[in-house]
Amino acid sequence: MKPITALPVLTLALAMALPVAAAGPRDDQLAAYAAAARAANPAFAGFSAARGKTLHTQNFAGGKPESPACTSCHGNDPRGAGRTPAGKVVEAMALSTSPARYTDPAKVEKWFKRNCNEVLGRECTPLEKGDWLSFMLGQ
């Protein structure tokens, strides 16, 4: 009979002791947007960072004239700081430069509501929110 070595047993014990990774607040937020997008359109096939980038850079006519696009305040590069029309500095939107962003679902919703109304002249759809957030998480 072959003796059991300590390494495989130790590896198994450590693996069993590690907690199972839970979805973080960003994943939970995206899952909520996906459920809402699927409810609105059963053909929903997932979020698109490319659509999110388009949403971020596109000019809209429905919102405030001084902020026709997200880039009006947030700038063209999501990794850089932006500036409001009043001159207030806006922290970079990209996750790579602002790692604490998008971890508070209430804050995320607050800013979506405010900014979508100012830029688009309406609230963003769950699909738009998920696309935009997917774009920012990849930056």
N, C-alpha and C positions, 0 to 999 in steps of 0.2 A: 504494500500500500504506500502511495506517495504522500509525504507530509505536506500539510497546508502551510504555505508561506504567509508571513504576516502582512505583506504589502497588499495583496488583493483583498484580504479581510479588512484591513484598515481603510482602504479606498472605498469599499462598500459601506462601511460604518460611517465614514465622513459624508458620503453621498446621501445616505438616509437621514443624517442629522441636519443637513442644509435645508432651510425653509424653501418651499416652492415659491418661485418668483411670481408675484402678483402683478397684474397690469397696473401701470402708473396712472396718474391723473390725466396725462395727455392721451394715453391709449383709451382710457374710459371716456374722455370727451369725444374722441373720434368715433368710438363705438356708439355713443348716444347720437351723434350726427348721422352715422350710417343707418341706425334704426329709423330715425326720423326721415331720412332721404328715401329709404326703402318703403316706408309707409306712404310717402307722397308719390313714389314711382316704383312699382314692383320690379321694373326693369333695371333698377339701380345696380351698377356693376362695380362700384368702388370709386374712391376719390382719385383725383388726378392733380399732381403737383404742377403739371403744365397748365391746366385750367386755372389753378390757383395763381400762378404767375401772371396769366392773362388778366385775371380779375384784379390783381394788385396794380398792374400797369395801365390798364384800360381807362380811358376818359369816359365819364358818364355825364349826362345832361340833367338828370333828375334831382341831384343834390344841390348843395350850396355852390354858387359860382366860384368861390375862392378855393374850393376843394373838389375839383372834378374827378380826381383819381386818388387812390391810396398814396401814391408817390408824391402828391402835393405836400403832404406833411412828413411822410416817412422816407422820402428820397428814393432814388432809383436803385440803390444798393441796400438790401435789407440788413446787411452786416454793418452799415454805418448809421450814425445818429441822424435824425431828421429834425425838422423845425416847424412848429405851427405857424399859421399866418400872423399870430400875435408875437412870434419870436421865441416861444418857449421850446426848449430842447426836448426832443422825443428820443428816448433810448432806442438803440438798434432793435429791430424786430426779429432778426435771425436767431435761432436757437444756439448756433455756434458762438455767437458773441454775447448773448444774454441767456445763459443756461437756466435761470430761474423763471423765465417766461413760460406762460401757458400751463402752470401747475395749479392754479386756482380757478376752477370752473366758473365761479360767480364773476370773477374779474374778466375772464375771457368773454363771457356773455355780455357783461356791462359794456366792454369796449366794442364788441361786434355791434351791439344795438346802437351805440352812439355813432360809431364811424360809418356803419352801413347807411344809416339815415342821412348823415352829412354828405357822403359821397354818392350813393345811389339814389337817395331820396326815398328809401324804403328799407325794411329789415332784410338782411341776407337770408337766403334759404339755407336749410341744413346742408345741401349739396355745396353751395358756395362757401359756407363756413368750413366744411371738411376739406374742400379743395385748397382753400387759402391756408388753412392750418397745415395741411400736408406740405405745401410749398415752403412755409416758414420753418417747419421742423427739419426740412432737408437742406436748409441754408446754413 
